[in-house]
Amino acid sequence: MQPTGPRPTAINLAHKFSLIDAQWQPRVVAEMNDYQFKLARIEGDFVWHQHADTDEAFIVVQGRLRIDLPQGPVQLQAGEMFVVPRGTPHRPCAEGDVRLMLVEPRGVVNTGDRGGERTAPNDLWV
């Protein structure tokens, strides 16, 4: 049987990160069912926000990330992940340059219920 469509290739995360220069602007690298895998380069503190209808997974690829929660902070280093449960107020804080992957349903707004000037456009691929 002859294969159809483009040849499958691996996604090189280091290369994809090299194409992202804006801070706090997640870029989609893959989709699975209704979920998107997004890469982001971040530094400094984000805004407190929550997502009423979905959990949000943070996977640190490089650097150190602190996620502030009402119960206290969660510290993540490269190779670690944390899932923020739906409806939980949180604030990501990057200690220096951090590169991370987010896994969340398509259409999730990065600032959740907060909105404002830090809101990034959705569905931008890299």
C-alpha positions, -999 to +999 in steps of 0.1 A: +000+000+000+014+034-010+015+060+018-005+092+012-001+127+025+031+143+038+058+123+053+056+122+092+084+140+109+094+146+145+088+180+161+122+195+173+114+215+204+147+233+204+142+245+169+106+256+176+118+276+207+144+293+185+116+307+163+098+323+193+112+357+204+082+373+222+077+366+259+044+353+272+031+346+237+023+308+235+027+292+200+010+259+190+033+231+178+009+202+177-027+192+183-041+160+196-079+156+195-091+189+209-059+196+229-030+219+218+006+216+227+020+252+231+055+264+236+062+297+254+093+317+264+086+335+296+104+357+321+091+375+352+057+374+368+024+368+350-011+378+361-032+360+387-060+342+367-080+310+366-096+288+340-131+278+351-136+250+326-103+233+322-071+221+338-038+235+325-006+215+323+028+232+326+059+213+315+092+230+321+117+224+293+144+249+304+148+271+335+129+274+368+092+282+371+072+290+402+035+287+401+018+307+428-014+291+442-037+301+471-023+272+491+013+282+484+038+280+455+049+250+434+085+251+422+094+234+389+127+228+373+135+215+338+120+181+333+092+187+358+055+193+352+025+204+372-012+204+364-033+234+377-068+221+384-097+239+368-110+268+387-078+273+407-063+308+408-027+307+398+002+329+387+032+316+368+065+333+377+096+327+357+129+329+375+150+340+346+144+328+310+121+298+311+110+277+282+079+257+288+052+236+271+015+241+279-011+214+272-046+226+272-078+225+251-079+245+219-092+280+225-081+285+261-072+321+267-038+325+284-051+350+309-082+330+317-109+351+335-085+381+339-082+392+303-063+425+297-032+435+279-013+403+286-039+383+266-022+365+237-039+356+204-049+320+201-041+294+174-008+309+163+015+281+151+053+280+150 
